[in-house]
C-alpha cells in the first residue's frame, strides 16, 4: 500500500467542477501536480487560447443544466478518455438572510448549484469508474451541513443533501472499487468569501478554535488523498476540515 504522502495519479483522469477559482482551482493544481490529467469545469468561459495547458483542459459548463453537463462530459472524455476521479466543487452560498426573506427563486438556485449539480455530474461520470473497477468521487459539503447556519437555510440544507447523497452512494457502490467521500470545511478564504459581510465573518471566526480561516490548498491536500489509492477504507464518510470547529 502506498505511503499517504506518496500520491501518484499518473494514468488517472479527473474532472473538477468549479475548477477556475478558489478551492476548485487548488484541487486542479494538486491533482495535476500528482500526475493526473484534469478537466477543469467552470461556468466562466476560459480565456481565448487557454482551453488547454499541459495536462489541464478548461471546459465551460453550467453544472445545473443537464444539456451543458452532457456537453462537458463529452468534451472531457474527448481529451481525457474515461474519467476515474470526480471532484464536485462547484457551489455558492447565496444570500445571507432570514428564511422569511429568502425567495423561492434563490432557494431553488442555491439547491441547483450545490446539490442538483452533484447528482447531474456524478450520474454521468460514475459509469466510467464502475467499468474500470476503480474510481473516486469527492464532494465538497460544508460545516453548515452539520450545524445548520442561521441566515443560510438554503445553503445549509443543500450541503446537508450532499452529505446524505455521499453516504447513500458510498453504500450503493461499495465493493466495486469506487469510493465516495465528502469534505465539510469551515470558512475558507476564497474570492467568494470576500463578499460575505464583515460582521458575519467575525462571527464565523469566533467559532474556530485555531483562530483563522482555512486556505484552499489545505482542502486540496485532503481532496488529493481521497482521490488516490492511499484512501482505501473510507467511503460514505464526512471529513472535517474546520480548524477545530466541528464537534460531531
Buried (B, 14 or more C-beta within 10 A) or exposed (E): EEEEEEBEBEEBBBBBBBBBBBBBBBBBBBBBEBEBBBBBBBBEEBEEEEBEEEBBBBBBBBBBBEEBBEBBBEBBBEBBEBBBBBBBBBBBBBBBBEEEEBEEEBBEBBBBBBBBBBBBBBEBBBEBBEEBEBBBBBBBBBBBBBBBBEBBBBBBBBBBBBBEBBBEBBEEBEEBEBBBBBBBBBBBBBEBBEEEEEEBBEEBBEBBEEEEBBBBBBBBBBBBBBBBBBBEEEBBBBBBBBBEBBEE
